[in-house]
Structures are given as C-alpha cells and as structure tokens.
Amino acid sequence: MGEHTATFADLYDAHAEEIYDFLYYKTFDTYAAEDLMSITFMKALEHFPSFKAEAGASAKSCLYKIARNAAIEYYRTKKLDV
C-alpha cells in the first residue's frame, strides 16, 4: 500500500485544486465543492489499482469523470430533498 499511497498523494497534489474549482463551478457552494472533492478522491483511492491501469484514459480525465458523477448525484439527492 505504501507505493500506491505515495503515488496517490502525488495525484492528489497535482489535481486537487482544479477538481475543487470544477466542483465549485458546478455547485457555487464552497461546502458542497469540498464534500464532493472528498468523495471524488475517496472513490479514486478505492479503485486506484484499476484507476491507474485504465487503458486510454489519463488519471486527470478519470478524476473529472468521477467528479462529474459526484456532482450529478449531489443534484439528484438535492432535488429529492426539495
């Protein structure tokens, strides 16, 4: 796990700010963007071995896909609350 953790930390450091900005643009809510960013990186960490090996897709594009899906789910649950 040590090697994966170090590599994942590098991935986080490289992309956390832009993923947060993307999610803030989607929600215009600081707290929601922070929560969704946490969800995004948790899901990426859970699937990190397959995440790294996914053919034809960069790590950055995978993170954006996860973030986009997290934002969609956020609005689905928010819609149900209203």
C-alpha positions, -999 to +999 in steps of 0.1 A: +000+000+000+029+024+006+038+027-031+002+033-041-003+058-013+027+079-023+016+078-060-020+087-049-006+116-028+011+129-059-021+126-079-040+145-052-014+172-050-014+176-088-051+178-093-069+187-060-072+224-068-085+221-103-110+194-092-122+217-064-125+246-089-145+223-113-169+213-085-173+248-072-182+259-107-208+231-108-223+239-074-214+275-065-212+263-029-179+261-010-190+234+014-206+212-013-175+215-035-153+204-006-175+175+002-177+164-035-140+168-038-135+144-008-160+120-024-141+122-057-107+114-042-121+087-019-136+069-049-104+073-068-084+059-039-108+029-035-103+020-072-067+032-075-051+000-089-077-003-117-078+035-119-041+036-129-044+008-153-075+020-172-065+019-209-067+051-230-076+074-202-054+097-182-057+100-144-069+136-148-097+126-171-107+098-147-108+123-118-130+146-138-154+118-147-157+108-110-162+145-100-188+150-127-207+119-115-205+131-079-219+165-089-248+148-107-255+126-077-254+158-055-281+174-075-302+142-076-302+140-039-308+178-035-337+175-059-352+148-037-348+169-006-368+198-021 
